[in-house]
Amino acid sequence: MAEGGPCSEESVRDAIEQACLRELEALKPGNVHVYAEGHDMTVEDFRTSATIAAAHLSRRDVPLGEKILIAVESTVAKVGCNTNLGIVLLCTPLAQAALAADEEKTLLPRLCRVLCALSIDDARFVYKAIRIASPAGLGESPEHDVADDPTVDLREAMKAAAEWDRIAFQYTHGFEDVFTIGVPRWREALSKGMREEEAAAHVYLGFLSSFPDSHIERKYSAGAAEEVRNRAMKLEITLSSLSGPEEKKAEMLKFDSDLKERGLNPGASADLTVASLLATKLEDILAHSIST
């Protein structure tokens, strides 16, 4: 591969699928994982969704918005529900950045170029994808409602939603949460000898304790989201005081059970976790391509 050149479609596809599967193996309180399913979705639904998303998002010849639509359409047709809209929205720009023929040698500046180049056609495809997925708590928006045809490019449309949707926030803030919270937490956890599933849970709790989960806030209330955030902060303190893995697991499962009994799913935190794992892997692939 030429210096600064694009990643291969195969490497990006594998990176997307592995990021989804690693996140699924992490014990993420309130979300679906291999230790406990929930919210009328199964682990197998998410495994299937990972394969579908990876196959479509790694295609170099398809524009960003169209990729998002095709991946969401294919997923809903196969599993019958919205399992990965947030994941697809976050992972597609990252994949696009890695696949691009760009003289930039690192992922973040490549990503910034992708975000700056978003078009009204991208918005049109994404609006349709969102309508198909019909995420919980979507409701109506006073500006750039997805029920209407877009009048602005995708980044401008995301700007209107960024205040109440953490995934939209990434589009307008250069994936700030991914690169300042998720990626550093993942690298730090692995450097300390954590297994990958533990490290992914560490990333997830980092998001959950840093800001109210926008999926919970949108579906329930700001108060519910803030309560979950406070409990996540306390859980992190508790986990730091425990040395045994089984003790830590028991504490996390207790929190997990309570959230699921109340129907509270920190979906935005889970989606950001996948994006963080993917971003780290793509950074590593690009770094390796330059050094060889």
N, C-alpha and C positions, 0 to 999 in steps of 0.2 A: 504493500500500500504506500502511496506517495505521502510525503510529509504533510500533515494537515489535511489529508484527503478524507473522504467519507468512510464510515464503517460499512461493512458488508451487510446486506439484507439479512443474511443468516445469523450474524452475530447480534444484530439488533432484535431479531425475532426471539432468539434464545434468551437475551437479556430481559425482554419484556415478560416472557413466560415465567422465567425463574423468579423475577421480582414479585409477580403475582402469587406464585406458589410459596415463596418464603414468607410472605405476609400472611398467607392462609395458615401456615404452620405455627405462627406466633399466637400466644395466648393474649388476645386483645379484648379486655373487658367490654362487654356490650355488643361486640361485633361477631360475625361468623368466623369460626376457626376450627381446627381439627379436634380441639378438646370439647367443644360444644357448639352445635348449630343454633339457629334461631331466626326470628323474624320471617318465618315461612320460607327460608332459603336453606339449601344444603351445601355441604362442602363440595360435593360433586358438581353442583351448579357453578361454583366458582372455578373449579378446575377446568371445566368445559369452557367457561367464559375466558379464561386465561389463554387457552389455545387459540380460540377464535380471535381475540384481540391481537395477540402476537402476530398471527398470520396476516392480518390486514394492516396493522400499524407499521409493519416493517417494509411495506412496499414503497419503493423509491419513485415509482411512476404515477402515483396518485396524489392529488393536492390534499393539503391538511384537512380542510373541512369535509371533503368527500370521504376521506379515510374514517373520520369520526362517525359519519352517518352510516357507512357500510358496516363498520364494526358493531355499532349499536343495533342496527337492523338485524344483523346476523345473530347476535347474541340473544336478543329478545325472541327471535323466531325459533332458536334452538332450546333455550331454557325456560321461556315463557314469562320472564319477569326482568326487571332492571337490576342486574347484578354489578354492572361495571361502567355506568355512564361517567361517574367521577374519575375512575381510573383511566378511561379512554380520553377524557378531556385533558387530563394532566400528562399522560404518557405520550400522546401524539406529538406535541411540540418538542418534547425531549427526543423522541425518535427521529423527528424531522431534522432536528439540529445535528444529530449524529450521522444521518444519512447524507447531509448536504455536502456538495463540493465547495469547500470553503477554506481559505488560507489560514483561518483561525485554528489554533492547535488545541484549544480547550473547549469544553462543552458550553460554559456560560455565555461567552460572547457569541457563539454560534446560535444559542437559544435566543438571545436578544435580537439577532437579525431575523429569526423566524417570527418572533412576536411582532416586530415592527412591520413585517411584510404581510400581516394578516389582511384579508380582503372582505368585501361585502359578500362575495360568493362563499367564502368560508363561513361567514355568519349565516347565510341562507341554509347551508348544509347542516350546521350545528343546531340552528333553531329546529329544524325538522327532526334531528336526532333526539333533542330534548323532548319534543312532543311525543315521539315514539316511546321513549323510556318513561316519561311521565313520573319524574321523581316526586317523592312525598313532600308535601308542603310547598309545591311550586307556586300555586296561586297566580295572581295577576300582578303585573308590574306597571307602574305609571309611565315608565320610559323604556322603550325597546323591548316590549313584551314579546316573548317567543311565540305567542299565538298569532302575531302579525308578521308581515314580511319585513326583513331588516332594512333600515335606511342608512346604516353606518357599517363600518368594517367590524370584524369580530372583536378586536381589542377594545374598540370604543363601546361596543355593546357590553362587554365584560366589565368595563369601567362603571357602568350604571348599576351593575349587580354586586360589585366588589365589597360594598359596605356590609352586605348581609350574606354573602356567599364566599367562603374561603377559597374555593376553587377558582372563581372569577378573580379573586384578589391576586392569585398567582400570575394571571395573564397581564395584569396591570402593574405588578410590582416585581417583575423579573424572577418569578418563582422564589421569592425571598424566603418563605418559610422552609421550602425544600433545601435551599443551600445554606441557610444559617442555623436551622434546627435539625432537620432530618439527616442530611449527609454527614455533618460533624458527629452527631450522636451515633450513627451507624459505624463510622470509622473508629470512634473512641471505644465503643463497646467491643468491637472485634479485637482491637489492640489490647484490651484487658482480658482477652481469652474467653469472652462470651460465645456460646454457640450461636449460630445464625438466627435460630428461632427466638432465642432470648434477646439478641441484639435488635431484632425487628420489633419485639414487644417494647423494648426500651425506647425505640424511636417513636412508636405509637403513643406511649405514655408521655413522651416529651411534647407531642402536639396536643394531647388531651389536657395537659396541665398548663400549657402556655397561653391558650385562649379558648373561649367557649366554642364548642363544636357547632359549626353553622348548620349542619343537618338537623341536630337536635333543636337548635334555636328556631329554625324555619318550621319544623314539624310540630314542636310543642311551644316553647317560650324561651325568652332570654333568661328567665329565672331558672328554668330546668337546666339549660346549658351551663350556666354559671355554677349551679350546684354540682353538676358532674365534674366540672373543671376543678372545683375546690376539693372534691373527694379524690380526684386523680392526684392532686398535689400532695394530699395526706398519704395516699397509697405509696407514692414514691418515697416519702420519708420513712414509712413503715418498712418498705422493702429494703431500704439501705441499712436498716438495723438488723435485718435477718441474714443469717449465713447459710441456712439450709435451703436447697432448691425446692424441697417439698413444702416447707413453710411458706415460701414465696408463692408457689403455685396455689396453695390453699387460699391465701389472701386475695390473689387475683381472681380465682374462681368464685369467691364470695362476692366480690364486686361485680363480676360478670353476670352471675345469677340474678342479682338484684336489679341490674340495669335491664336485663332481658325480661324479667317479670313485669317491669314497668313499660316495656316497649321502647326503651331509649337506646338508640343505635348511633354511636359516634362515627357515622359513615365518612364524614369529611376527614377525620383523623386517620382512618384506615386508608382512604384514597391517597392522602399525602404520604403515608408510609410506603405504599407501593412506589409512588413517584420518587421518593428519596432513595430507595433501593435501586431503582432503575438508573437514576442520575449518577449514583456512585459507580455502578457497573459501566455505564457509558463513558464516564470520565476515565476509568481504568483502561477501557478498550482504546480510546483515543491516545492516552499516554503511551500505551504499549506500541501502538502503530507508529508513533513518532520515534520511539527509541530503537526500533528494529529496522 
